[in-house]
Amino acid sequence: MPLRVIFMGTPDFSVPTLAAIAAAGHEVVCVYTQPPRPAGRRGLELTPSPVQREAERLGIEVRTPLSLKGEAEQEAFRALGADVAVVVAYGLLLPRAILEGTRLGCYNGHASLLPRWRGAAPIQRAIMAGDSKTGMMVMKMDVGLDTGPVALTAKVEIGPDMTADELHDLLMREGAGLMVEALAKLEQGNLSLTAQPEDGVVYAKKIDKAETRIDWAKPAADVHNHIRGLSPFPGAWCEVTIGGKVERLKVLRSTLGEGAGSPGAVLDGNLMVACGEGAVRLLEVQRAGGKIISAEEFLRGAKLDKGGTLS
């Protein structure tokens, strides 16, 4: 018998899972998401979340509470009479009353191989650390931060030049199918849970803009991982002098190269840049206020010669 599901999510990452659950025939009785936020060039227009737009397309009731700590919100949640809640990048902490507010509990789709990379930014942190694999997990939530027992796992490889954006999209698709599989097993009463190991715990703290500047003195592998782990948002950046003017240059894509020189030195006419050890070739960049362009396009407009320096 199909399950009565409460879905809780906010960004694009959550949308395929919501759509897949509905397509699988489960009854999504309500969607919880973050309230509309200011957007647009002047930030004056309130824009609903991607999940809210999808829920409205599917004709599902949407709720956007600022908090779930109050008794009234918790009672309204329980009153839905749901079998299970599915949580994918919702953005609010769930108190115990919510975790226990459905017949079968709350299940979270998390983008890492737990217990590695618990927390807010598992996709970016995995790439920045140079991990060669990661995955999606469905876990039953408890009051800890991503500490609950794991039900299902889907592992994926992280390519040597894969960006956070590319990994995001890969895991987004994997997560949708994995959650539908978990709900099918839950419906049949044969979804087994395994406690997370106590060792190997690593936390994926939220990305701070203060850590986005490129440090060319680091080894090339670290610089490359930093660039692709922050692409496209918030983006790794450095400073470059063009026509006597210093401007910020965001780097969206790179690859490991060969060469040596002072950290930040441009080694050739193809944006090969020296690091503390080795070098990286920049492939896609973005000048302040401009669009993302290839290194070739940038060099045609910037006239940056060999021997220049990125700071």
Rosetta silent file (secondary structure, phi, psi, omega in degrees, C-alpha in Angstrom):
SEQUENCE: MPLRVIFMGTPDFSVPTLAAIAAAGHEVVCVYTQPPRPAGRRGLELTPSPVQREAERLGIEVRTPLSLKGEAEQEAFRALGADVAVVVAYGLLLPRAILEGTRLGCYNGHASLLPRWRGAAPIQRAIMAGDSKTGMMVMKMDVGLDTGPVALTAKVEIGPDMTADELHDLLMREGAGLMVEALAKLEQGNLSLTAQPEDGVVYAKKIDKAETRIDWAKPAADVHNHIRGLSPFPGAWCEVTIGGKVERLKVLRSTLGEGAGSPGAVLDGNLMVACGEGAVRLLEVQRAGGKIISAEEFLRGAKLDKGGTLS
SCORE:     score description
SCORE:     0.000 S_00000001
   1 L     0.000  131.330 -179.311    0.000    0.000    0.000 S_00000001
   2 L   -56.639  149.506 -178.805    1.477    3.425   -0.918 S_00000001
   3 L   -87.681  149.400  169.167    2.849    5.473    1.951 S_00000001
   4 E   -87.611  117.205 -169.417    1.560    8.825    3.154 S_00000001
   5 E  -118.675  135.137  164.902    4.687   11.001    2.897 S_00000001
   6 E  -100.297  126.088  178.720    5.656   14.427    4.196 S_00000001
   7 E  -105.483  135.728 -178.090    8.481   15.824    2.062 S_00000001
   8 E  -130.391  111.869 -178.702   10.911   18.374    3.517 S_00000001
   9 E  -168.514  169.467 -176.012   13.447   20.065    1.221 S_00000001
  10 L  -136.036  -56.391 -169.986   14.392   23.371   -0.345 S_00000001
  11 L   -85.001 -177.737  177.213   17.008   23.639   -3.160 S_00000001
  12 H   -53.944  -35.657 -178.102   17.282   22.168   -6.658 S_00000001
  13 H   -55.914  -30.680 -175.254   19.074   19.167   -5.145 S_00000001
  14 H   -83.271  -23.068 -169.017   15.820   18.105   -3.449 S_00000001
  15 H   -60.955  -47.870 -179.505   13.490   18.395   -6.446 S_00000001
  16 H   -58.923  -32.802  179.222   14.210   15.072   -8.251 S_00000001
  17 H   -68.543  -43.932  176.498   13.547   13.151   -5.038 S_00000001
  18 H   -58.853  -47.764 -179.003   10.186   14.839   -4.526 S_00000001
  19 H   -62.581  -39.889 -178.525    9.226   14.183   -8.145 S_00000001
  20 H   -67.946  -39.034  178.590   10.368   10.551   -7.961 S_00000001
  21 H   -63.411  -44.332  178.440    8.393    9.851   -4.769 S_00000001
  22 H   -64.510  -41.687 -179.076    5.237   11.255   -6.342 S_00000001
  23 H   -66.282  -27.473  179.991    5.844    9.327   -9.577 S_00000001
  24 L   -76.185   -4.482  175.183    6.272    6.099   -7.592 S_00000001
  25 L    97.777    1.806  176.771    2.661    6.391   -6.445 S_00000001
  26 L   -75.035  153.210  179.774    3.152    7.482   -2.853 S_00000001
  27 E   -91.505  104.722  177.100    0.767   10.092   -1.463 S_00000001
  28 E   -84.302  103.614 -171.589    2.765   13.239   -0.685 S_00000001
  29 E   -80.708  -22.353 -179.649    0.374   14.858    1.785 S_00000001
  30 E  -166.279  148.875  174.852    2.407   18.016    2.373 S_00000001
  31 E  -117.553  129.030  173.070    5.698   19.664    1.446 S_00000001
  32 E  -104.272  133.489  179.916    7.733   21.677    3.946 S_00000001
  33 L  -151.526  169.645  178.740   10.286   24.095    2.515 S_00000001
  34 L   -70.087  148.379 -178.827   12.066   27.347    3.327 S_00000001
  35 L   -63.043  157.605  174.535    9.994   30.529    2.895 S_00000001
  36 L   -53.917  139.789 -177.605   10.316   32.598   -0.295 S_00000001
  37 E  -117.470  154.686  176.393   13.476   34.712   -0.221 S_00000001
  38 E   -60.999  138.625  179.354   14.369   38.042   -1.854 S_00000001
  39 E  -147.854 -172.509 -177.512   15.894   37.583   -5.286 S_00000001
  40 L    86.081  172.285 -174.599   16.420   39.473   -8.520 S_00000001
  41 L   -61.436  -35.118 -179.132   18.967   42.178   -9.266 S_00000001
  42 L  -104.175    1.607  177.715   17.708   44.429   -6.478 S_00000001
  43 L    65.272   28.348 -176.185   16.608   41.675   -4.134 S_00000001
  44 L  -100.374  -18.674 -175.735   13.075   43.049   -3.951 S_00000001
  45 E   -96.473  125.871  178.164   11.112   40.138   -5.389 S_00000001
  46 E   -77.553  125.323 -175.216   10.256   37.223   -3.102 S_00000001
  47 E  -116.524  125.686  178.024   11.073   33.985   -4.905 S_00000001
  48 L   -67.719  155.679  179.254    9.749   30.570   -3.826 S_00000001
  49 L   -67.459  159.356  174.501   12.216   27.721   -3.398 S_00000001
  50 H   -55.900  -36.631  179.026   12.686   25.172   -6.200 S_00000001
  51 H   -67.527  -40.168  177.820   10.896   22.602   -4.036 S_00000001
  52 H   -61.694  -41.750  179.853    7.916   24.905   -3.526 S_00000001
  53 H   -63.404  -40.419  179.117    7.627   25.430   -7.279 S_00000001
  54 H   -67.827  -41.347  179.242    7.716   21.666   -7.884 S_00000001
  55 H   -62.387  -41.909  178.585    5.159   21.006   -5.143 S_00000001
  56 H   -65.101  -37.390  176.970    2.806   23.590   -6.617 S_00000001
  57 H   -62.234  -35.404 -178.674    3.245   22.003  -10.058 S_00000001
  58 H   -86.647   -4.583  179.477    2.248   18.663   -8.526 S_00000001
  59 L    75.085   32.427 -177.862   -0.684   20.208   -6.648 S_00000001
  60 L  -103.741  140.324  177.106    0.696   19.452   -3.182 S_00000001
  61 L   -59.451  138.870 -179.476    0.081   21.613   -0.103 S_00000001
  62 E  -119.815  134.594  174.234    3.146   23.693    0.844 S_00000001
  63 E  -123.326  139.781 -176.533    4.102   24.920    4.303 S_00000001
  64 L  -130.312   58.264 -179.287    6.964   27.364    4.949 S_00000001
  65 L   -68.130  148.716  175.339    7.426   27.734    8.726 S_00000001
  66 L   -78.252  -21.973 -179.281   10.381   29.706   10.025 S_00000001
  67 L  -153.279  155.338  175.536   10.780   27.209   12.859 S_00000001
  68 L  -116.670   19.238 -176.897    9.447   23.832   13.933 S_00000001
  69 L   -83.855  -21.406 -176.636   10.118   24.332   17.633 S_00000001
  70 L   -78.424  149.828 -178.241    6.641   25.586   18.579 S_00000001
  71 H   -63.266  -36.467 -178.400    3.902   23.255   19.812 S_00000001
  72 H   -63.575  -44.375  178.783    1.415   24.566   17.250 S_00000001
  73 H   -65.799  -38.608 -179.932    3.706   23.705   14.301 S_00000001
  74 H   -67.489  -38.392  178.038    4.498   20.315   15.784 S_00000001
  75 H   -68.530  -37.812  177.722    0.822   19.492   16.279 S_00000001
  76 H   -64.255  -34.834  176.466    0.060   20.595   12.704 S_00000001
  77 H   -65.876  -49.118 -179.295    2.802   18.232   11.518 S_00000001
  78 H   -63.082  -35.167 -176.126    1.420   15.295   13.498 S_00000001
  79 L   -65.198  -15.927  177.981   -2.131   16.052   12.351 S_00000001
  80 L   -69.040  -17.940  177.076   -1.145   15.187    8.769 S_00000001
  81 L    61.865   38.104 -176.468   -1.197   11.535    9.809 S_00000001
  82 L   -79.995  152.815  173.311    1.799   10.654    7.654 S_00000001
  83 L   -78.017  -37.075 -173.353    3.536    7.315    7.610 S_00000001
  84 E  -154.329  152.472  170.746    6.985    8.819    7.032 S_00000001
  85 E  -112.063  137.282  176.337    8.820   12.097    6.468 S_00000001
  86 E  -112.661  127.078 -175.064   11.510   12.367    3.791 S_00000001
  87 E  -120.836  124.050  176.880   14.134   15.068    4.296 S_00000001
  88 E  -138.697  103.962  176.956   16.558   16.232    1.588 S_00000001
  89 L    52.886   54.223 -178.155   18.463   19.492    2.189 S_00000001
  90 L   -75.719  -50.796  177.074   15.613   21.129    4.072 S_00000001
  91 L   106.742    0.570  174.836   17.586   23.735    5.999 S_00000001
  92 L  -125.522  143.766  173.547   15.935   23.584    9.443 S_00000001
  93 L   -70.345  139.530 -179.089   16.866   21.483   12.446 S_00000001
  94 L  -101.891  116.385  177.404   14.168   18.960   13.297 S_00000001
  95 L   -70.229  166.954 -176.171   13.293   18.693   17.005 S_00000001
  96 H   -56.530  -37.505 -178.516   12.449   15.334   18.530 S_00000001
  97 H   -61.190  -32.619  177.127    8.706   15.998   18.277 S_00000001
  98 H   -77.344  -43.412  179.175    9.030   16.243   14.489 S_00000001
  99 H   -58.690  -29.634 -179.121   11.356   13.233   14.242 S_00000001
 100 L  -105.013   13.980 -173.342    8.729   11.211   16.096 S_00000001
 101 L   -88.995    3.320  174.436    5.744   12.881   14.429 S_00000001
 102 L  -126.496  166.735 -175.640    5.078   10.189   11.825 S_00000001
 103 L   -62.122  -38.430 -173.625    4.345    6.472   12.140 S_00000001
 104 L  -112.905    0.392  177.044    7.715    5.320   10.761 S_00000001
 105 L    97.453 -167.835 -177.560    9.975    8.282   11.474 S_00000001
 106 E  -115.275  133.861  179.140   12.061   10.618    9.293 S_00000001
 107 E  -120.015  131.986 -173.788   14.481    9.478    6.574 S_00000001
 108 E  -111.246  136.822  170.573   17.180   11.737    5.201 S_00000001
 109 E   -95.230  112.740 -173.628   18.961   11.665    1.848 S_00000001
 110 E  -118.352  136.346 -171.863   22.549   12.706    2.606 S_00000001
 111 L   -92.337   60.696  171.926   25.278   13.335    0.023 S_00000001
 112 L  -164.825  174.539  174.542   28.271   11.525    1.520 S_00000001
 113 L   -98.048   86.429 -176.598   29.482    8.162    2.737 S_00000001
 114 L   -58.813  144.721   13.798   28.688    8.604    6.407 S_00000001
 115 L   -88.782    7.733  176.474   30.206    9.024    8.916 S_00000001
 116 E   -76.390  131.662  177.714   32.585   10.944    6.636 S_00000001
 117 E    66.415   54.726  165.491   31.341   14.441    5.866 S_00000001
 118 E   -73.740  145.653  173.325   28.488   14.915    8.264 S_00000001
 119 E   115.612 -157.534 -162.071   27.052   18.396    8.070 S_00000001
 120 L   -79.809  -31.290 -170.358   26.293   21.239    5.695 S_00000001
 121 L  -130.776   57.743 -175.305   28.697   20.982    2.739 S_00000001
 122 H   -67.417  -32.895 -178.142   29.570   17.325    2.070 S_00000001
 123 H   -67.685  -51.566 -179.177   29.827   17.664   -1.715 S_00000001
 124 H   -63.439  -43.161 -176.057   32.254   20.584   -1.689 S_00000001
 125 H   -66.479  -35.967  179.509   34.324   19.214    1.196 S_00000001
 126 H   -62.050  -43.805  179.667   34.772   15.803   -0.424 S_00000001
 127 H   -70.612  -43.532 -179.405   36.256   17.378   -3.551 S_00000001
 128 H   -61.371  -28.552  179.087   38.333   19.930   -1.657 S_00000001
 129 L   -84.624   -5.713 -179.348   39.846   17.085    0.369 S_00000001
 130 L    80.481   19.905  178.824   40.750   15.182   -2.802 S_00000001
 131 L   -61.976  143.835  179.282   38.408   12.242   -2.132 S_00000001
 132 L   -97.352   -9.632  177.015   38.160    9.816   -5.048 S_00000001
 133 E  -149.776  156.504  174.576   34.702    8.528   -4.116 S_00000001
 134 E  -153.514 -156.275  179.643   31.584    9.581   -2.275 S_00000001
 135 E   175.803 -177.359  171.772   27.924    8.648   -2.449 S_00000001
 136 E  -110.871  144.187  176.210   24.323    9.076   -1.373 S_00000001
 137 E  -132.873  143.431  168.609   22.927    7.530    1.759 S_00000001
 138 E  -104.506  121.714 -178.771   19.437    7.133    3.128 S_00000001
 139 E  -128.768  149.378  173.612   19.529    7.259    6.921 S_00000001
 140 E   -82.494  125.501 -172.154   16.911    7.281    9.632 S_00000001
 141 L   -77.895  144.161  169.085   17.237   10.580   11.432 S_00000001
 142 L  -128.294 -169.045 -173.429   17.844   11.022   15.132 S_00000001
 143 L   -76.904   -9.606  178.071   18.561   14.144   17.198 S_00000001
 144 L   -80.803  174.408  178.505   22.276   14.182   16.288 S_00000001
 145 L   -86.409   98.675  179.437   23.872   15.806   13.254 S_00000001
 146 L    55.966   40.931 -176.014   23.699   13.102   10.555 S_00000001
 147 L  -105.133   -4.390 -172.950   24.299   10.421   13.186 S_00000001
 148 L   -70.596  166.334 -179.832   21.348    8.104   12.516 S_00000001
 149 L   -68.185  148.220 -174.469   21.540    4.504   11.266 S_00000001
 150 E   -95.948  137.711  178.569   21.978    3.967    7.520 S_00000001
 151 E   -99.874  -53.267 -176.177   19.470    2.116    5.362 S_00000001
 152 E  -136.958  153.056 -179.308   20.824    2.273    1.795 S_00000001
 153 E  -137.059  139.179  171.536   24.007    3.468    0.070 S_00000001
 154 E  -127.805  115.126 -178.352   24.906    4.336   -3.523 S_00000001
 155 E   -90.559  145.624  176.214   28.620    4.935   -4.149 S_00000001
 156 E  -135.937  152.479  176.072   29.956    7.137   -6.965 S_00000001
 157 E   -86.844  143.796  174.029   33.425    7.940   -8.259 S_00000001
 158 L  -102.395  111.124 -179.766   34.735   11.513   -8.178 S_00000001
 159 L   -63.313  156.442 -174.598   36.603   12.168  -11.423 S_00000001
 160 L   -62.625  -25.435  178.301   39.981   13.920  -11.244 S_00000001
 161 L  -115.150    9.793 -177.455   38.597   17.136  -12.785 S_00000001
 162 L   -64.769  135.187  178.308   34.987   16.836  -11.581 S_00000001
 163 L   -92.937  166.719  177.110   33.549   20.037  -10.127 S_00000001
 164 H   -61.043  -35.152  178.964   31.178   20.379   -7.189 S_00000001
 165 H   -63.596  -44.475  179.470   28.439   21.316   -9.650 S_00000001
 166 H   -66.785  -40.823  178.769   28.914   18.108  -11.644 S_00000001
 167 H   -67.515  -39.202  175.947   29.042   15.966   -8.507 S_00000001
 168 H   -52.940  -49.987 -176.768   25.946   17.746   -7.170 S_00000001
 169 H   -67.863  -37.091  178.291   23.956   16.766  -10.264 S_00000001
 170 H   -64.363  -47.658 -178.980   25.215   13.176  -10.208 S_00000001
 171 H   -69.456  -32.717  177.732   24.311   12.691   -6.543 S_00000001
 172 H   -58.529  -44.193  179.310   20.986   14.474   -7.022 S_00000001
 173 H   -70.298  -43.338  178.556   19.942   11.828   -9.555 S_00000001
 174 H   -60.732  -40.787 -176.660   21.317    8.947   -7.483 S_00000001
 175 H   -64.179  -36.166 -179.281   19.537   10.210   -4.391 S_00000001
 176 H   -63.170  -48.908  179.748   16.112   10.264   -6.033 S_00000001
 177 H   -65.561  -37.770 -178.348   16.273    6.614   -7.037 S_00000001
 178 H   -66.046  -39.624 -179.660   17.772    5.554   -3.733 S_00000001
 179 H   -69.008  -38.301  176.954   15.006    7.180   -1.699 S_00000001
 180 H   -62.669  -40.022  176.865   12.288    5.572   -3.829 S_00000001
 181 H   -62.702  -41.809  179.901   13.989    2.214   -3.246 S_00000001
 182 H   -63.934  -41.194 -179.988   14.096    2.877    0.504 S_00000001
 183 H   -67.262  -35.523  177.267   10.400    3.763    0.613 S_00000001
 184 H   -62.742  -42.868  178.923    9.521    0.588   -1.301 S_00000001
 185 H   -67.752  -38.473  178.868   11.398   -1.495    1.274 S_00000001
 186 H   -64.427  -40.374  178.399    9.824    0.492    4.106 S_00000001
 187 H   -61.429  -37.015 -179.208    6.381   -0.120    2.612 S_00000001
 188 H   -85.283   -7.162  178.636    7.114   -3.863    2.513 S_00000001
 189 L    79.110   20.914 -178.897    8.501   -3.851    6.047 S_00000001
 190 L  -126.875   32.693  175.260   11.991   -5.036    5.093 S_00000001
 191 L   -87.805  111.487 -178.544   14.117   -1.885    5.275 S_00000001
 192 L   -92.426  152.019 -177.382   17.075   -2.783    7.498 S_00000001
 193 L  -121.834  141.438  178.834   19.175   -0.232    9.378 S_00000001
 194 E  -126.115  127.445  179.576   22.876   -0.321   10.239 S_00000001
 195 L   -62.958  143.752  176.961   24.483    1.884   12.879 S_00000001
 196 L   -69.293  145.191  175.692   27.234    4.177   11.622 S_00000001
 197 L   -64.736  153.476 -178.184   30.785    3.232   12.666 S_00000001
 198 L   -81.381  -20.349  178.621   32.249    5.269   15.492 S_00000001
 199 L  -100.215  162.277  179.312   35.518    5.906   13.680 S_00000001
 200 L    85.501   12.549 -179.423   36.019    7.919   10.506 S_00000001
 201 L   -74.387  125.334  175.808   33.792   10.807   11.545 S_00000001
 202 E  -135.890  137.725 -177.843   34.576   14.015    9.610 S_00000001
 203 E  -101.807  136.084 -179.882   32.454   17.174    9.608 S_00000001
 204 E  -100.794   83.144 -177.478   31.675   19.162    6.463 S_00000001
 205 L   -66.288  155.079  179.482   31.378   22.672    7.814 S_00000001
 206 L   -57.064  142.354  179.492   29.576   25.315    5.807 S_00000001
 207 L   -68.914  127.966  177.723   31.737   27.043    3.187 S_00000001
 208 L  -101.966  133.532 -179.192   32.989   30.414    4.412 S_00000001
 209 H   -59.010  -23.981 -179.533   33.715   33.087    1.826 S_00000001
 210 H   -66.918  -17.271 -178.697   36.919   33.845    3.733 S_00000001
 211 H  -101.331    9.737 -174.051   38.362   30.505    2.546 S_00000001
 212 L   -87.364  -16.271 -178.835   37.612   30.968   -1.146 S_00000001
 213 E   -69.670  137.334 -179.196   40.778   32.850   -2.152 S_00000001
 214 L   -75.142  132.617  175.899   43.304   30.688   -4.007 S_00000001
 215 L  -106.871   98.720 -176.130   46.633   30.138   -2.250 S_00000001
 216 L   -66.863  -15.010  179.721   49.122   29.499   -5.035 S_00000001
 217 L   -74.437  -11.624  178.593   51.796   28.552   -2.471 S_00000001
 218 L   -79.547  161.568  176.711   49.983   25.254   -1.857 S_00000001
 219 E   -58.895  152.473 -175.766   50.762   22.132   -3.920 S_00000001
 220 H   -56.364  -40.010 -179.233   49.080   21.995   -7.323 S_00000001
 221 H   -60.966  -40.338  179.449   46.764   19.124   -6.297 S_00000001
 222 H   -67.861  -40.662  178.958   45.439   21.163   -3.365 S_00000001
 223 H   -63.707  -45.383  179.424   44.917   24.240   -5.548 S_00000001
 224 H   -60.809  -45.251  179.449   43.109   22.185   -8.187 S_00000001
 225 H   -65.031  -36.162  177.965   40.866   20.530   -5.588 S_00000001
 226 H   -63.249  -45.354 -178.221   40.124   23.929   -4.053 S_00000001
 227 H   -64.085  -50.664 -174.773   39.070   25.360   -7.421 S_00000001
 228 H   -74.643  -27.187  178.194   36.818   22.493   -8.489 S_00000001
 229 H   -71.236  -21.445 -179.257   35.369   22.019   -4.998 S_00000001
 230 L  -106.288    9.362 -177.685   34.108   25.614   -4.970 S_00000001
 231 L   -97.773  128.509    8.789   32.815   25.643   -8.559 S_00000001
 232 L   -96.719  -12.252 -175.739   30.502   27.274   -9.432 S_00000001
 233 L  -131.652  136.690    0.657   29.494   28.756   -6.079 S_00000001
 234 L   -78.066  -10.006  178.075   30.865   30.588   -4.227 S_00000001
 235 L    91.636  130.085  173.260   33.843   30.151   -6.566 S_00000001
 236 E   -79.196  148.349 -175.098   37.584   30.193   -5.901 S_00000001
 237 E  -146.819  162.435  173.543   39.287   33.430   -6.895 S_00000001
 238 E  -144.068 -178.772  176.609   42.539   35.308   -7.196 S_00000001
 239 E  -111.556  144.244 -179.986   43.625   38.772   -8.253 S_00000001
 240 E  -138.083  144.446  178.182   45.082   39.663  -11.648 S_00000001
 241 E   -99.771  119.956  179.945   46.470   42.910  -13.033 S_00000001
 242 E  -126.365  119.492 -179.402   45.051   43.837  -16.435 S_00000001
 243 L    60.276   34.012  179.571   45.986   47.130  -18.059 S_00000001
 244 L    80.427    1.476 -178.202   47.479   48.335  -14.805 S_00000001
 245 E  -113.760  131.911  178.257   44.263   47.647  -12.900 S_00000001
 246 E   -85.766  128.364  177.571   43.913   44.938  -10.255 S_00000001
 247 E  -138.403  160.896 -179.655   40.707   42.955  -10.522 S_00000001
 248 E   -84.476  136.219  178.721   39.243   39.795   -9.070 S_00000001
 249 E  -123.179  117.468  176.523   39.244   36.708  -11.270 S_00000001
 250 E   -85.787  135.724  179.926   37.026   33.763  -10.366 S_00000001
 251 E  -110.477  120.473 -174.629   38.347   30.372  -11.490 S_00000001
 252 E  -102.896  -23.752 -177.211   35.668   27.782  -12.305 S_00000001
 253 E  -151.128  140.851 -179.507   37.613   24.965  -13.915 S_00000001
 254 E  -149.512  174.444  172.751   41.225   23.763  -13.926 S_00000001
 255 E  -150.217  155.848  178.635   43.358   20.697  -14.488 S_00000001
 256 E   -68.954  140.066  179.611   46.738   19.573  -13.225 S_00000001
 257 E  -129.465 -162.086  179.849   49.637   20.613  -15.449 S_00000001
 258 L  -129.178  146.433  178.495   53.399   20.623  -15.534 S_00000001
 259 L   141.917  170.185 -179.829   55.899   23.335  -14.761 S_00000001
 260 L  -148.931  151.797  179.491   57.607   25.194  -11.964 S_00000001
 261 L   169.732 -175.104  177.595   58.067   28.781  -10.904 S_00000001
 262 L   -64.987  138.244 -178.602   57.189   31.283   -8.225 S_00000001
 263 L   -51.716  126.923 -179.487   53.693   30.601   -6.840 S_00000001
 264 L    94.026   -8.862 -178.771   51.144   32.417   -8.981 S_00000001
 265 E   -72.663  135.942  175.886   53.469   32.936  -11.949 S_00000001
 266 E   -82.306  119.748 -169.834   51.919   32.432  -15.380 S_00000001
 267 L   -91.521  -19.048 -179.646   54.201   29.927  -17.085 S_00000001
 268 L  -154.341 -173.556 -178.978   52.932   30.017  -20.664 S_00000001
 269 L   -86.076   14.505 -179.841   50.389   31.546  -23.007 S_00000001
 270 L  -122.973   24.502  178.832   47.700   29.030  -21.997 S_00000001
 271 L    60.125   42.030  166.723   47.224   30.043  -18.359 S_00000001
 272 E   -82.558  124.141 -173.597   49.480   27.424  -16.810 S_00000001
 273 E  -119.355  131.394 -179.994   50.074   28.776  -13.307 S_00000001
 274 E   -72.648  143.168  175.661   52.863   27.757  -10.940 S_00000001
 275 L  -119.094 -176.583  178.752   51.991   26.515   -7.464 S_00000001
 276 L   -58.231  -37.252  172.334   54.112   25.750   -4.406 S_00000001
 277 E  -136.700  122.438  178.505   54.703   22.332   -6.002 S_00000001
 278 L    78.376 -160.292 -176.084   53.795   21.756   -9.643 S_00000001
 279 E  -153.084  160.208  173.613   51.305   23.767  -11.656 S_00000001
 280 E  -125.511  147.302  173.344   47.667   23.943  -12.701 S_00000001
 281 E  -101.363  126.558  177.870   46.180   25.007  -16.025 S_00000001
 282 E   -82.293  133.087 -174.904   43.154   27.275  -15.737 S_00000001
 283 E  -111.542  -37.339  178.279   40.377   26.277  -18.138 S_00000001
 284 E  -137.093  134.699 -177.395   37.379   28.477  -17.272 S_00000001
 285 E  -138.108  171.068  178.493   37.362   31.850  -15.547 S_00000001
 286 E  -147.243  118.312  175.412   35.043   34.750  -14.850 S_00000001
 287 E   -77.658  158.039 -178.646   35.975   38.398  -14.589 S_00000001
 288 L   -55.193  124.236  178.324   34.045   40.615  -12.178 S_00000001
 289 L    79.011    0.471 -177.706   30.611   41.296  -13.651 S_00000001
 290 L  -104.781 -178.358  178.207   31.297   39.091  -16.670 S_00000001
 291 L   -93.941  166.469  176.902   30.190   35.696  -17.877 S_00000001
 292 E   -72.223  127.594 -177.687   32.054   32.411  -17.522 S_00000001
 293 E  -133.157  162.962  176.551   34.526   32.104  -20.389 S_00000001
 294 E   -73.620  162.900  177.589   37.294   29.775  -21.488 S_00000001
 295 H   -60.416  -36.778  179.666   40.914   30.575  -20.730 S_00000001
 296 H   -62.505  -43.958  178.265   41.441   31.230  -24.446 S_00000001
 297 H   -63.344  -42.205  179.600   38.657   33.831  -24.513 S_00000001
 298 H   -60.992  -45.089 -177.524   40.014   35.458  -21.387 S_00000001
 299 H   -66.883  -32.753  177.100   43.528   35.705  -22.784 S_00000001
 300 H   -64.400  -35.942 -178.778   42.296   37.260  -26.018 S_00000001
 301 H   -89.189  -29.107 -173.382   40.628   40.043  -24.057 S_00000001
 302 H   -92.690  -21.311 -179.399   43.035   40.422  -21.161 S_00000001
 303 L    56.336   44.135 -179.098   46.359   40.292  -23.010 S_00000001
 304 L   -87.551  114.519 -175.144   47.971   38.536  -20.056 S_00000001
 305 L   -89.780  161.831  171.927   51.468   37.568  -21.111 S_00000001
 306 L   -57.793  137.633 -178.490   53.799   34.851  -19.926 S_00000001
 307 L   101.564  -10.744  175.050   55.644   36.096  -16.873 S_00000001
 308 L   -71.091  172.975 -177.615   52.597   37.745  -15.329 S_00000001
 309 E  -134.827  136.375  171.904   51.523   36.858  -11.809 S_00000001
 310 E  -100.198  129.862 -175.433   48.199   35.924  -10.238 S_00000001
 311 L  -108.673    0.000    0.000   48.047   36.968   -6.610 S_00000001
